[in-house]
């Protein structure tokens, strides 16, 4: 009888361990997705995040390759360079803000919303 109870206890512990290790939707990075926006002059910005990492940047009139990417504040603040110039993004689960050089080289900030 004791052996049967121990076996059941061991099986239950194994099942809890296995299922507890499986990822759930609640474990997904909250800052994954797309954020985009435009200012009154029609200047546009869009960024994409996958697994908490910056994957896409659309700035001004083209997709750009972000370089020298640094994350802080749990990934909610991202510093990087576009075409060798400093850019930053700050994100919340529903909004964002991107600052990068405008066409004239001066910093331009675009408010964004999550798609």
Residue pairs with C-beta under 8 A, 6 or more apart in sequence:
29 49
29 51
29 52
29 75
30 93
31 49
31 52
31 75
31 76
31 91
31 93
32 49
32 50
32 51
32 52
33 48
33 49
33 114
33 115
34 46
34 47
34 48
34 49
34 56
34 114
34 115
35 46
35 47
35 49
35 91
35 95
35 96
35 112
35 113
35 114
35 115
36 44
36 45
36 46
36 47
36 58
36 112
36 113
36 115
37 44
37 45
37 46
37 96
37 98
37 110
37 111
37 112
37 113
38 44
38 45
38 110
39 108
39 110
39 111
43 60
43 102
43 108
43 110
44 58
44 59
44 60
44 61
44 110
45 58
45 59
45 98
45 100
45 110
45 112
46 56
46 57
46 58
46 112
47 54
47 56
47 57
47 58
47 89
47 96
47 98
47 112
48 54
48 55
48 56
48 57
49 55
49 75
49 91
52 71
52 75
53 69
53 71
53 75
54 66
54 69
54 78
54 80
54 89
56 63
57 63
57 64
57 65
57 66
57 80
57 82
57 87
58 64
59 82
59 87
59 98
59 100
60 102
60 103
64 82
64 83
65 82
66 80
66 81
66 82
66 87
67 80
67 81
67 82
68 79
68 80
68 81
69 78
69 79
69 80
70 78
70 79
70 80
71 77
71 78
72 78
72 79
75 91
76 90
76 91
76 92
77 88
77 89
77 90
77 91
78 88
78 89
78 90
78 91
79 86
79 87
79 88
80 87
80 88
80 89
81 87
82 100
82 101
83 101
85 100
85 101
85 105
86 100
86 101
87 98
87 99
87 100
87 101
88 98
88 99
88 100
89 96
89 97
89 98
89 99
90 96
90 97
93 114
94 113
94 114
95 111
95 112
95 113
95 114
96 111
96 112
96 113
96 114
97 109
97 110
97 111
97 112
98 109
98 110
98 112
99 107
99 108
99 109
99 110
100 107
100 108
101 107
101 108
102 108
